[in-house]
Amino acid sequence: MIMPDKEDVIRMTAGALALSMVFLGVFHFYQKQNTSEQLAFKASRIDLVRQMQSTLSSASEAEKSAVLAITDRESQTFADQARAATAEIEKLRRELGELLKTGGTQGEKELLNQFSEYFAEFQRVDHELLLLSVRNTNIKAYDLAFGPASSALNEMNTALSRLIASNAGLPEEKQFMSLAYSAQISGLRLHTLIPPHIAEEHDQKMDSLEDLMFKEDKKLRENLDNLAALLKLNHNNDLTTAVSSYTRFTKIKTQILALSRENTNVKSLSISLNQKRKVMLLCQDTLNGLQQAILEEPIAGVTYGHPAKPR
Protein backbone atom coordinates (compact mmCIF):
# COMPACT_ATOMS: atom_id res chain seq x y z
CA MET A 1 0.00 0.00 0.00
CA ILE A 2 1.40 3.38 -1.03
CA MET A 3 1.12 5.97 1.70
CA PRO A 4 0.63 9.60 0.62
CA ASP A 5 3.53 11.81 1.45
CA LYS A 6 3.24 14.78 3.79
CA GLU A 7 2.71 17.32 1.02
CA ASP A 8 -0.17 15.30 -0.46
CA VAL A 9 -1.84 15.14 2.92
CA ILE A 10 -1.53 18.90 3.29
CA ARG A 11 -2.95 19.50 -0.19
CA MET A 12 -5.88 17.13 0.45
CA THR A 13 -6.63 18.73 3.79
CA ALA A 14 -6.49 22.20 2.32
CA GLY A 15 -8.81 21.16 -0.51
CA ALA A 16 -11.29 19.66 1.90
CA LEU A 17 -11.24 22.80 4.01
CA ALA A 18 -11.73 24.97 0.93
CA LEU A 19 -14.63 22.84 -0.24
CA SER A 20 -16.16 23.01 3.23
CA MET A 21 -15.87 26.78 3.22
CA VAL A 22 -17.59 26.94 -0.16
CA PHE A 23 -20.43 24.74 1.10
CA LEU A 24 -20.76 26.82 4.26
CA GLY A 25 -20.79 30.01 2.24
CA VAL A 26 -23.45 28.70 -0.11
CA PHE A 27 -25.54 27.42 2.82
CA HIS A 28 -25.23 30.73 4.64
CA PHE A 29 -26.17 32.63 1.48
CA TYR A 30 -29.31 30.60 0.88
CA GLN A 31 -30.24 30.65 4.55
CA LYS A 32 -29.91 34.43 4.58
CA GLN A 33 -31.85 34.72 1.35
CA ASN A 34 -34.60 32.45 2.69
CA THR A 35 -34.82 34.48 5.91
CA SER A 36 -35.14 37.73 3.94
CA GLU A 37 -37.91 36.22 1.82
CA GLN A 38 -39.77 35.03 4.91
CA LEU A 39 -39.47 38.45 6.54
CA ALA A 40 -40.75 40.14 3.36
CA PHE A 41 -43.63 37.66 3.15
CA LYS A 42 -44.55 38.35 6.76
CA ALA A 43 -44.35 42.12 6.22
CA SER A 44 -46.61 41.97 3.15
CA ARG A 45 -49.29 40.06 5.07
CA ILE A 46 -49.13 42.39 8.06
CA ASP A 47 -49.38 45.39 5.74
CA LEU A 48 -52.54 43.99 4.15
CA VAL A 49 -54.13 43.32 7.54
CA ARG A 50 -53.32 46.82 8.75
CA GLN A 51 -54.78 48.33 5.59
CA MET A 52 -57.93 46.29 6.18
CA GLN A 53 -58.13 47.53 9.78
CA SER A 54 -57.68 51.16 8.75
CA THR A 55 -60.17 50.93 5.87
CA LEU A 56 -62.69 49.17 8.08
CA SER A 57 -62.55 52.12 10.49
CA SER A 58 -62.99 54.54 7.56
CA ALA A 59 -66.00 52.59 6.30
CA SER A 60 -67.57 52.70 9.75
CA GLU A 61 -67.03 56.45 10.13
CA ALA A 62 -68.51 57.15 6.69
CA GLU A 63 -71.53 54.99 7.49
CA LYS A 64 -72.17 56.85 10.76
CA SER A 65 -71.89 60.17 8.95
CA ALA A 66 -74.41 58.97 6.35
CA VAL A 67 -76.85 58.04 9.12
CA LEU A 68 -76.44 61.35 10.98
CA ALA A 69 -76.41 63.67 7.94
CA ILE A 70 -79.47 65.90 7.66
CA THR A 71 -79.67 66.30 3.88
CA ASP A 72 -80.04 63.72 1.13
CA ARG A 73 -76.95 65.02 -0.65
CA GLU A 74 -74.73 64.71 2.43
CA SER A 75 -76.11 61.27 3.24
CA GLN A 76 -75.48 60.10 -0.32
CA THR A 77 -71.91 61.44 -0.30
CA PHE A 78 -71.04 59.61 2.92
CA ALA A 79 -72.87 56.46 1.79
CA ASP A 80 -70.78 56.41 -1.40
CA GLN A 81 -67.62 56.78 0.69
CA ALA A 82 -68.69 53.89 2.92
CA ARG A 83 -69.39 51.66 -0.09
CA ALA A 84 -66.01 52.53 -1.65
CA ALA A 85 -64.21 51.67 1.60
CA THR A 86 -66.07 48.38 1.87
CA ALA A 87 -65.13 47.49 -1.71
CA GLU A 88 -61.47 48.24 -0.88
CA ILE A 89 -61.62 45.90 2.13
CA GLU A 90 -62.96 43.14 -0.08
CA LYS A 91 -60.08 43.71 -2.53
CA LEU A 92 -57.52 43.55 0.29
CA ARG A 93 -59.19 40.44 1.71
CA ARG A 94 -58.82 38.65 -1.61
CA GLU A 95 -55.15 39.68 -1.89
CA LEU A 96 -54.43 38.33 1.57
CA GLY A 97 -56.23 35.12 0.72
CA GLU A 98 -54.00 34.63 -2.31
CA LEU A 99 -50.89 35.20 -0.19
CA LEU A 100 -52.01 32.68 2.41
CA LYS A 101 -52.42 30.07 -0.31
CA THR A 102 -48.63 30.20 -0.80
CA GLY A 103 -47.67 30.27 2.88
CA GLY A 104 -48.74 31.14 6.39
CA THR A 105 -50.06 28.88 9.11
CA GLN A 106 -53.32 26.98 9.23
CA GLY A 107 -54.39 29.21 12.11
CA GLU A 108 -53.93 32.31 9.95
CA LYS A 109 -56.04 30.78 7.19
CA GLU A 110 -58.78 29.89 9.67
CA LEU A 111 -58.79 33.42 11.06
CA LEU A 112 -59.11 34.88 7.55
CA ASN A 113 -61.99 32.49 6.83
CA GLN A 114 -63.64 33.63 10.05
CA PHE A 115 -63.16 37.26 9.09
CA SER A 116 -64.66 36.54 5.66
CA GLU A 117 -67.84 35.21 7.31
CA TYR A 118 -68.14 38.22 9.60
CA PHE A 119 -67.37 40.61 6.74
CA ALA A 120 -70.11 39.07 4.59
CA GLU A 121 -72.56 39.88 7.38
CA PHE A 122 -71.00 43.34 7.67
CA GLN A 123 -71.67 43.94 3.98
CA ARG A 124 -75.27 42.68 4.25
CA VAL A 125 -76.06 44.96 7.19
CA ASP A 126 -74.24 47.88 5.56
CA HIS A 127 -76.23 47.49 2.34
CA GLU A 128 -79.55 47.67 4.19
CA LEU A 129 -78.41 50.51 6.44
CA LEU A 130 -77.04 52.74 3.68
CA LEU A 131 -80.17 52.33 1.55
CA LEU A 132 -82.19 53.62 4.50
CA SER A 133 -79.79 56.39 5.49
CA VAL A 134 -80.04 58.31 2.21
CA ARG A 135 -83.85 58.62 2.30
CA ASN A 136 -84.14 60.72 5.49
CA THR A 137 -87.89 60.25 5.79
CA ASN A 138 -88.04 61.19 9.47
CA ILE A 139 -86.12 64.40 8.87
CA LYS A 140 -88.43 65.26 5.98
CA ALA A 141 -91.43 64.54 8.22
CA TYR A 142 -90.08 66.92 10.90
CA ASP A 143 -89.49 69.59 8.27
CA LEU A 144 -93.11 69.33 7.14
CA ALA A 145 -94.44 69.24 10.71
CA PHE A 146 -92.65 72.36 11.87
CA GLY A 147 -92.88 74.11 8.51
CA PRO A 148 -95.97 73.90 6.26
CA ALA A 149 -98.13 72.00 8.77
CA SER A 150 -97.44 74.50 11.54
CA SER A 151 -98.12 77.42 9.18
CA ALA A 152 -101.46 75.95 8.11
CA LEU A 153 -102.62 75.57 11.73
CA ASN A 154 -101.44 79.08 12.57
CA GLU A 155 -103.53 80.43 9.68
CA MET A 156 -106.54 78.48 10.94
CA ASN A 157 -106.07 79.78 14.49
CA THR A 158 -105.64 83.36 13.30
CA ALA A 159 -108.81 83.14 11.19
CA LEU A 160 -110.79 81.69 14.13
CA SER A 161 -109.50 84.45 16.43
CA ARG A 162 -110.68 87.08 13.93
CA LEU A 163 -114.02 85.29 13.81
CA ILE A 164 -114.41 85.57 17.58
CA ALA A 165 -113.42 89.23 17.60
CA SER A 166 -115.79 90.16 14.75
CA ASN A 167 -118.75 88.63 16.57
CA ALA A 168 -118.06 90.09 19.98
CA GLY A 169 -121.18 91.45 21.67
CA LEU A 170 -123.60 89.30 19.69
CA PRO A 171 -126.01 86.94 21.48
CA GLU A 172 -124.13 83.98 19.97
CA GLU A 173 -120.73 85.26 21.16
CA LYS A 174 -120.24 82.56 23.80
CA GLN A 175 -121.20 79.89 21.31
CA PHE A 176 -118.72 81.28 18.76
CA MET A 177 -115.99 81.36 21.39
CA SER A 178 -116.65 77.83 22.64
CA LEU A 179 -116.64 76.28 19.15
CA ALA A 180 -113.63 78.30 17.88
CA TYR A 181 -111.51 77.69 21.00
CA SER A 182 -112.35 74.00 20.95
CA ALA A 183 -111.23 73.82 17.31
CA GLN A 184 -107.97 75.61 18.16
CA ILE A 185 -107.29 73.29 21.11
CA SER A 186 -107.89 70.20 18.97
CA GLY A 187 -105.52 71.61 16.35
CA LEU A 188 -102.85 72.16 19.02
CA ARG A 189 -103.28 68.62 20.34
CA LEU A 190 -103.02 67.22 16.81
CA HIS A 191 -99.81 69.11 16.22
CA THR A 192 -98.23 67.93 19.49
CA LEU A 193 -98.99 64.28 18.63
CA ILE A 194 -97.01 64.42 15.37
CA PRO A 195 -93.39 64.65 16.71
CA PRO A 196 -93.78 61.56 18.97
CA HIS A 197 -95.16 59.69 15.96
CA ILE A 198 -92.12 60.66 13.86
CA ALA A 199 -89.72 59.60 16.62
CA GLU A 200 -91.51 56.33 17.39
CA GLU A 201 -89.84 53.08 16.35
CA HIS A 202 -92.73 50.65 16.81
CA ASP A 203 -95.82 50.46 14.58
CA GLN A 204 -98.14 49.55 17.46
CA LYS A 205 -97.38 52.79 19.31
CA MET A 206 -97.80 54.71 16.04
CA ASP A 207 -101.25 53.15 15.73
CA SER A 208 -102.16 54.44 19.22
CA LEU A 209 -100.98 57.94 18.37
CA GLU A 210 -102.97 57.92 15.12
CA ASP A 211 -106.08 56.87 17.05
CA LEU A 212 -105.68 59.95 19.24
CA MET A 213 -105.18 62.09 16.14
CA PHE A 214 -108.35 60.67 14.61
CA LYS A 215 -110.36 61.67 17.71
CA GLU A 216 -108.99 65.22 17.73
CA ASP A 217 -109.57 65.54 13.99
CA LYS A 218 -113.19 64.47 14.46
CA LYS A 219 -113.72 67.05 17.24
CA LEU A 220 -112.14 69.82 15.17
CA ARG A 221 -114.27 69.09 12.11
CA GLU A 222 -117.44 69.00 14.22
CA ASN A 223 -116.60 72.39 15.70
CA LEU A 224 -116.02 73.88 12.25
CA ASP A 225 -119.26 72.36 10.98
CA ASN A 226 -121.18 73.77 13.96
CA LEU A 227 -119.72 77.20 13.31
CA ALA A 228 -120.80 76.95 9.69
CA ALA A 229 -124.30 75.97 10.81
CA LEU A 230 -124.83 79.32 12.44
CA LEU A 231 -126.81 81.36 9.93
CA LYS A 232 -124.72 84.46 10.21
CA LEU A 233 -121.59 82.54 9.31
CA ASN A 234 -122.78 80.82 6.15
CA HIS A 235 -120.53 82.94 3.95
CA ASN A 236 -118.03 84.21 6.48
CA ASN A 237 -114.55 84.78 4.96
CA ASP A 238 -112.75 83.98 8.23
CA LEU A 239 -114.52 80.66 8.56
CA THR A 240 -113.76 79.86 4.91
CA THR A 241 -110.08 80.60 5.56
CA ALA A 242 -110.09 78.45 8.72
CA VAL A 243 -111.63 75.50 6.87
CA SER A 244 -109.28 75.74 3.87
CA SER A 245 -106.26 76.08 6.17
CA TYR A 246 -107.27 73.00 8.14
CA THR A 247 -107.84 71.09 4.89
CA ARG A 248 -104.31 71.97 3.84
CA PHE A 249 -102.99 70.87 7.24
CA THR A 250 -104.78 67.53 6.89
CA LYS A 251 -103.17 66.84 3.51
CA ILE A 252 -99.73 67.69 4.90
CA LYS A 253 -100.39 65.52 7.96
CA THR A 254 -101.12 62.57 5.66
CA GLN A 255 -97.72 63.08 3.98
CA ILE A 256 -96.02 63.36 7.38
CA LEU A 257 -97.51 60.12 8.69
CA ALA A 258 -96.54 58.26 5.52
CA LEU A 259 -92.93 59.46 5.85
CA SER A 260 -92.95 58.69 9.55
CA ARG A 261 -94.13 55.13 8.88
CA GLU A 262 -91.14 54.54 6.60
CA ASN A 263 -88.99 55.49 9.59
CA THR A 264 -85.71 55.35 7.65
CA ASN A 265 -83.71 57.56 10.02
CA VAL A 266 -84.91 55.75 13.14
CA LYS A 267 -84.31 52.33 11.57
CA SER A 268 -80.87 53.19 10.17
CA LEU A 269 -79.75 54.60 13.54
CA SER A 270 -81.02 51.51 15.34
CA ILE A 271 -79.20 49.20 12.90
CA SER A 272 -76.01 51.29 13.22
CA LEU A 273 -76.04 51.16 17.03
CA ASN A 274 -76.96 47.48 17.30
CA GLN A 275 -76.42 45.06 14.39
CA LYS A 276 -73.67 47.08 12.68
CA ARG A 277 -71.77 47.76 15.88
CA LYS A 278 -71.75 44.07 16.86
CA VAL A 279 -70.52 42.78 13.50
CA MET A 280 -67.99 45.62 13.31
CA LEU A 281 -66.45 44.53 16.62
CA LEU A 282 -66.29 40.91 15.43
CA CYS A 283 -64.45 41.98 12.27
CA GLN A 284 -62.02 44.15 14.22
CA ASP A 285 -61.28 41.45 16.81
CA THR A 286 -60.65 38.84 14.11
CA LEU A 287 -58.27 41.13 12.22
CA ASN A 288 -56.42 41.89 15.46
CA GLY A 289 -56.07 38.16 16.09
CA LEU A 290 -54.86 37.58 12.54
CA GLN A 291 -52.27 40.32 12.80
CA GLN A 292 -50.98 38.89 16.08
CA ALA A 293 -50.79 35.39 14.61
CA ILE A 294 -48.69 36.63 11.69
CA LEU A 295 -46.40 38.61 13.99
CA GLU A 296 -45.80 35.57 16.20
CA GLU A 297 -45.07 33.25 13.26
CA PRO A 298 -41.48 32.02 13.87
CA ILE A 299 -38.65 32.49 11.38
CA ALA A 300 -35.47 30.49 11.88
CA GLY A 301 -32.61 32.64 13.11
CA VAL A 302 -34.81 35.66 13.80
CA THR A 303 -35.76 36.85 17.27
CA TYR A 304 -38.15 39.67 18.20
CA GLY A 305 -36.57 41.48 21.09
CA HIS A 306 -35.45 38.31 22.92
CA PRO A 307 -32.25 36.22 22.55
CA ALA A 308 -32.67 32.94 20.73
CA LYS A 309 -30.85 31.08 23.56
CA PRO A 310 -31.08 33.05 26.79
CA ARG A 311 -28.14 32.49 29.13
Secondary structure as UniProt FT lines:
FT   HELIX           6..68
FT   HELIX           72..102
FT   HELIX           106..133
FT   TURN            134..135
FT   HELIX           137..144
FT   HELIX           145..149
FT   HELIX           150..166
FT   TURN            167..169
FT   TURN            171..172
FT   HELIX           173..199
FT   HELIX           203..229
FT   HELIX           231..233
FT   TURN            234..235
FT   HELIX           237..262
FT   HELIX           264..271
FT   HELIX           272..276
FT   HELIX           277..296
FT   TURN            300..301
//
